[in-house]
Amino acid sequence: MALFTFKLPDIGEGISEAEIVGWHVKVGDRVEEDQPIADMMTDKATVEMESPVAGTVVRLAGEAGDQVPIGSMLVEIEVEDAGDGTPDVVPPSEAVAEAAMARDGAVDTPPAKPVRPEPVERPTFSSGQGAREEGTSFDRLSPNGVGEESVDKAEPILASPAVRMRAKELGVDLAQVRPTGDRIRHADLDAYLLYGSGQGYRPAGRSAKRADEVVKVIGMRRRIAENMAASKRHIPHFTYVEEIDVTALEALREQLNDGRGDRPKLTMLPLLIVALCKALPDFPMLNARYDDEAGVVTRHGSVHLGLATQTDAGLMVPVIRDAQDRNVWQLASEIRRLADAARSGKAKSEELSGSTLTLTSLGPLGGIATTPVINRPEVAIIGPNRVIERPVFKGKEIVAAKLMNLSISCDHRVVDGWDAASFVQAVRKLLEAPAFLFVD
């Protein structure tokens, strides 16, 4: 018998430590080679660590929420025959790359050892609001439950770390949950809870009684909490809200969708992004980042638009690069691609950083007005609200109009209220006369 020390490999460029999100094993457990042992989180992604050897776990580095430095002990495993004590381990950077290629179907070989990142099923808009885009992949609640035949427990259970952790917290045996696709997703777990276990039904007039729940703030949720607290602590926010008549814009959107062919269905967001990009050259103070420690504001010539996206792991902000150079169809495709990548955990680190202005939307849940929190170090964030139909005066007549409030929060240290209001008014003119969106 020999003792093998599995040290935390370098799982991200420039990362000095990673946070333990959860353990798949405990001291005394028998593990096999390639068996998942822990979920580790860096600044941008959650990675599932796998054991490079078979043996018995004798020591763990800590508990969920603890930080583990790169190169330090993560797990100690007692092995029967360790040879020279150095198992054949592929360098972590190559392992992650090969795992991603294998997952996406680019190679036929299995993922390298010992690291195989497992995507968070629906992982961050900086105000705690998520984009709900039409045409974007969402988990849907389907009443699949459990049929007459139970799932074969001998088969491997495919589920992300987030789903496994949630199932463990709920006391659900994943072997009893029937997946609707290639793996068990949150929607499948929801359906099992609602239909399969019988706990989702309550007689009319009664609500389910739940025990108190203590949830440790770790992983992505802790990162979000820290970022939001820092933003509110350092940035003096102010919010401006304007009502916009989008009747003509909605009519144009319907016409474009009727003739879209194989192109993605347009929502309001691509049209809004075009309006923002057309208005920003006259208001460069809004497309900027403020380094308050150095006392420097960088006004960017290109619009790298952050798209706040709600995921299972929390709020993420994938970035549409050079949004000013894309037409509405290209923007619609990129919105869908980035939202899917963020929710599936496949978004690259460079796709989750470098935004110069953020757009946050709750779609039909957008409410009347919002006061979004700035995605620091940016200086502004824009939030469209719900479109509703109301009677309005047109001269002496009362007509039906589709109205939407547009909210903007700004850093008052570098953006004046007059500038923010003038910018929104410029965007309003474009949206209320949408033909100008397509005129150079």
N, C-alpha and C positions, 0 to 999 in steps of 0.2 A: 504494500500500500504506500502511496506517495501523495503529497499535497500539491495541487496545482492552483496557482494564483492567477485568476483572470483579471487583468488590469483594464480599466476603461480606455478604449482606443480613441483616437482622434476622430470624432464623428462629425466634424464641421470645421471649415477653414476659419482660423482665428478664435476658435472656441477654447477657453481655458478650463471650463468645468461644465457639468451637466447636472440637471436635477432629477432625482428619482421620482418618477410619477407613480409607479406601482411595481410590486414584485409578483412574479408568477410562481415563485418557489419560496420555501422557508427552510430554515436550518433543519437538517435531518431528511429532507426530501431526496429521492433518487432522481437524477436528471440524465437524459440521454444527449448524445451529440446533436447539435442543431436545435435543441429544445429551447423555446423562449424562456428567459429567466427574469428579465426586467424591462420596463419601459423607461427610457431616459429622454429628457427634454432639453434641447438647446434653445437658443433665442427664437428660432423660427420653426422648428419641427420636432415631432416625437419619433424616436427611433426605438425599435424593439431589439433588444440585445439577446443573442442566443449563445448557449454554452458551446465552446469549441471541443469539449471533452465529455465523456460519460463518467458518472461517479456520484458521490453523495455530498450534498451541500453541508459545509461545516461552519461557514461564516459569511455574513452579508455586510455590506459597507454601511448600511444605515436603514432608515425608514423613509416612507414617502414624504417628500418635501425637502429632504436633505440634499445638499450639493456635494458632488463627487468630482475632484480634480481629475483632469485627463492624465492618464498614466498611473493613477493610484488604484489600489485594490478595490474591485467591485464585488467579486465573489471568490471564496476559496472552496475548492472541490477536492474531496479525497478520491483519488483514482486508483484502480488496481494496478495498472502498469503504465507509468508515465514515460518510460524510456529515458531519454535525456532531459525530460521535463519541459521540452519545447515542442508542442504539437504544431502541425502544419496549419498555420493561420494566414489567410490572405490579408494583406494590408487593408485597414478599414476603409480608406478612400476608394480603393478598387472594389472592395466588397459592396459598398453602398451603390457605386455606379453600376456594377454588374447586376445587383439585385433590382435596381430600377429598370434596367434594360430587359431583364427577364420578365418582370412584372408587366411591362408594356408590350411584350411579345416581340422585342427586337432580337432576342437570342433564344436559342433552344436549350441552352444549358441551365441547370438549376442555379439559384443565387449562391454567391460565394459565402464562405464562412469566415468569421463567426457573426457578421453583422448583416441583418436583413431588415431594413426599415419597413415598418408596417404603417400604412396611412391611417390617420384619424379620419373616421368616416365622413363627417360633415364639419373639419376643424372648424377676423378678427377680423360695425364701422366704428371708428374711433370714438363715437359717442355712445356706444352700446347699442347701435341700431344696425340692422343687417339688411342688405339689399334683397328684395324678394322679386327677382326678375322673371317675367314670362319667358318661356323657352329655356330657362335654366333648369338643370337637373336638380330635383328635390326628392327627398325621401317621402313617399306617400303612405299614409296609414291604410293598409289593406287587411281585411278580415281573414287572413289566411289561417292564423291560429295553428292548432294541431289537428290533423285529420284522424281518421280511424287508425291509420298505421303510424306508429311512432318512428322518429328518426333513428337510423341504425347507429348505436353508440360506438360501434367498432370503427366507424369511419371518422377521419379527422374532422374536427369542428373548425371551420374557417370563420374568423371574426376579428375585427380590429381590436387593438388594446382598449380603446374607449368603450366599445361594446362589451368586451369581457369585464372591464372594471364595473360598468353600470350593472351588468347582469349579476356580478358578485355582490354588489351593494344591495340589489333587490332580492337576492336569494334565489335567482332563477337558474336552473340547470339548462345550459345552452343546448344540450343534446335533445331537449324536448321542444326546441324552437325550430320551426320549418322555415328555411330561407326562401325568399322569392327569386334570388339570383344566385351568383356564384359563391356568396358568403352571407352570413347573418348580419343584417344591418339594424340600425335603430328602429326603422319602421317595422321590421319583423318582430323585434322585441316588444314594441308598442302593441302590435297586433296580438301577440301571445298574451300579454298582460290584460288586454281588453276582452279577448274572446277565448283564448285557449285555457286560461286558468280560472275563468269565471269570476275574477275579482273586479272586472270592469263594469258589472251591472249592479245598479242599486235601484230599489223601488222609488217611485216618484216621491219627491219631497224629502228624500234622505240623501245625505252626502257621506262619502267614505271617511272614516276616522283613521287618522294616521298618527303614528308615533313620532315623537320629536326626533329630528335628524341632525346630527352634528357632522358638518362637512368641512374637512380641512382645505384651506385655500392654497392650492399648489398648482404647479404646471402652468399652462397657458392662462388659467384664471388668475393666478397670482401675478403674472406678467402684465395682464390687462389692468389689474387693480393698481399696480405700481405705476404704470404709464398714465392712467387716468388721474391718479392722485398728483403725480408730478405736473401734469398739464394744468390742472386747476390751481395747484399751489404756485406755479411760476407765471402763468399767463393770466392777465386781466381780460377776461372774456367780455364781449358785448355781442348781442344778437339783434339782427334786423330782419323783419318779416314783411313780405309784400304779397298781395293777392294778384294772380295772373289769370287772365281769360285764355284758356287753352282750347276753346271750342274749335277754332280753325286748325290748330295743331293736331288735335285728335282726329279731325276729318282727314287731314293729310296723312296721318299715320295709318288710318284704315285703308286709304287708297294705295299707299305704298305696300301694305301687307297683301292686298288683293292681287297685286302683280309681282310678288316677290319671287315666285318660282321656287328654286331650291335654296334660296337664301334664308337666313334665320328670321323668325318673326320679330318685328320691331316692337319694342316697348317705348315708354317715354324717355328712358335714360339716354339712348344714343342721340336722340334729337336735342335733349338738354345739354349733352356734352358738346355737341357742335356749337350750340349757342354760347356756352361758356368759353370755348376756344376762340370764337370770333370776337367776343367782348374783351377778353383778357389783355390783348396788346395795348389797349388804352388804359389799363389799370394794372401795371406791372407789379405794384406793391402787394397784390393779392396772390400772385403766382410766385411765392417766395418762401424761403426758409430763414429762420432767425437763430443765429448762434449767440445766445445771450451772454455766454461766458466771454467770448471774444468781442462782443459788441459789434457784430457784422451781420447785415442782412444781404442775402444773395437773391437777386431777382432773376428768375430763370427765363430764358428765351423760349424753351420748349415746355409743353404742358405734359408732365408725367402725372397722370390722374390716378390717385388712390381710390379704389372702389371698396368701401367698407363692406365686409361680407361676414354674415353670421354662420358659424360652424359649430359642430358638436363640442369642439375643444374651446370655443370662445370666439371673440372677434378677431378677424384677420383683415389685412388691407393689401390685397394684390394690386399691382400697378399697371395701368395701360400706358405704355411708353409712347411718347410723341403722339398723343391723342389728336393734336392739331393737324396731323397729316393723314388722318383716316376719315373715310366717309361713313355714313350711317350704317351701312351693311357691315363694313369692316369692324366698326365699333361694337355692333351687336354680336358678331362672332367672337371678338376678343373678350367681351363681357362674359359670355357664356363659358368660354374656355377657361378664363381665370377663376370664375366662381366654382366651376367643376374641379379645377386643380386644387383650390384652397380647401374645398369640402372633402376631397378624397385624400388629402395629404400629399399630393404630387407636386404642389407648387414649389418652384426652385427658390433659393434664398434671394437671388437677384430679382425675382418677381414679387417679392414681399418687402422691398425697401426702395428708397429713393424717390418717393412721391413728392410733388411740389404743391399739390392741392388735393383735397379729399372730397369725394362725393358720397353721402350716406343717405340711404333711402329705406323706408319700411314698406314701400309699395302700397297696397290697399290698407295696411295698418298704419299708414303715415300720420294719422291724426290731423288736427287743425293747424298746429304749429309745433315746431321743435326748437330746442336750444342745444344743438350738438356741441360736443366737446372737441376742441382742436387736436389734431394729430400732430403733436409736437415732434420736430421743431418747425412744422409748417405754421403759417400765420392765419389761415382761414379754412373753413369747412362749410360745405353747402349741403342743405337737406331739403329736397322736394317733399311735399306732403300729399295727402290723399286728394285725388280729383273727385269733386262732387258736382252735381248738377243743381243749380239754384236759379230762381227768377231774378233777373236784373233789368234795370232800365236801359233801353236803347233809345235815346231821345225821349219821346213821350210814350213809347210803347214798352210793355213788359214782355221780355222774351226769356226763354230757357238758355242758360249758358253753363259750360263746364269750367269750373274754377279750381285753381290749385294755389295754395300758399307756398312760397319759396322762402326758406329760412337760411340765413348765413350767420355764422359766428366768426368773429375776428379777434386777433391779438391787438388790443388797444395801444400797446406800446409802439407798434409800427404801422398800424392801419387806423386812419381816422374814420369816424362815422360817416362823414360826407362821402368819402371814397367808396365805402362799402355800399351805401345807399345808391350812389350813382352807378356803380357796377351792376347792382340788381336791376335798376331801371333800364340799363342797356340790354341786359339779358331779357327782361320783360318785353321790350319792343321787338326783339327777334322772335320770341316765342308767340307773340300775339299776331305777328305778320310773318308766318313761317316760310314764305317764299324767299325771304332774305337770307335764310339759312343756306340756300344753295346758290347765292350770288356772291362772286368774289369782289 
